[in-house]
């Protein structure tokens, strides 16, 4: 048989095979679609795992990542660590003596009545208007039923942020926050341009040295002078030569920092320099409030400092989203901070303190 004949026979055989297959499929009906699209073995691999409930996913995340990673900074919520700040006072009048009352409750809603002493007090209460003005550091009294109370006279109208800083017995260090309304003609302080690293309080001058870098421990020094002379006999206030509170601009995320060393430890001087190690969570602007005691009186100095981005925390532009680098080059060095201004923060001065 020649080549043409062989090709003809082969073509006829193929036609019979495919034609017969079509006929059998037509009689038997179509194949099951699910079986055709996904073999049994593959179906088993794509079955959802048991970790599909939100609670189980959260538990798995906790196992995969240590607690505290990417956690929100303190002072942004009224509930944390199983404790809640429950105000009994929601409003006070400007310029009128009043009383602020609240409770700390546990997960069952019961008032907590047992706390550990931290720096001479069971609880530290920070009150500041949301624009950063009228800072107060006071210490409420605890009643047997778990109600805290403290005399409070808001000097001006506005919305104030109240921070409760405490250590419950057998629990973790906790900072809770809530708003306090003071009705009236609200006149916010104007936003300051640049940093303010010097403050004048009565006849004291306080300078803040050192830079803040986000995500890492930064050392800053508060240097206290009086009428141009160094103050070397600061008095202990709440078991320290100074207390530093930092509030992040915008949301008022909270940090309370105690200085290095302790009075009477044999090597910590009583001024003029008080040293703090502080770690701010993000770059940006912070308001810092320093409490110190001299001449049997507590004074508060206020500063405005810009934190620089750290190596692991790139700066966020004003638009809110991190900018993508144009090419895979090394990140540029952060710019040097501006020179400290000799002008104090307007509105700063003597601040009331509770005992």
Secondary structure, DSSP 8 states (H G I E B T S, - for coil): --HHHHHHHHHHHHHHHHHHHHHHHHHH----HHHHHS-HHHHHHHS--STTSHHHHHHHHHHHS-TTTT---TTS-SEETTEEEEES--B--TTS-EEEEEEEE-TTS-B---B--BTTBSEEEEEEETTS-S-EEE--EE-TTSEEEEEE--SS-EEEEEEEEEEBTTS-EEEEEEEEEE-S--------SS-B-EEEETTEEEEEES--BTTS-EEEEEEEEETTEE----B-BTTBS-EEEEEETTT--EEEEE-SS-TTSSS---SSEEEEEE--SSSEEEEEEEEEEETTEEEEEEEEEEEB--TTS----TTSS----SSS-------------SS--TT-S---B--
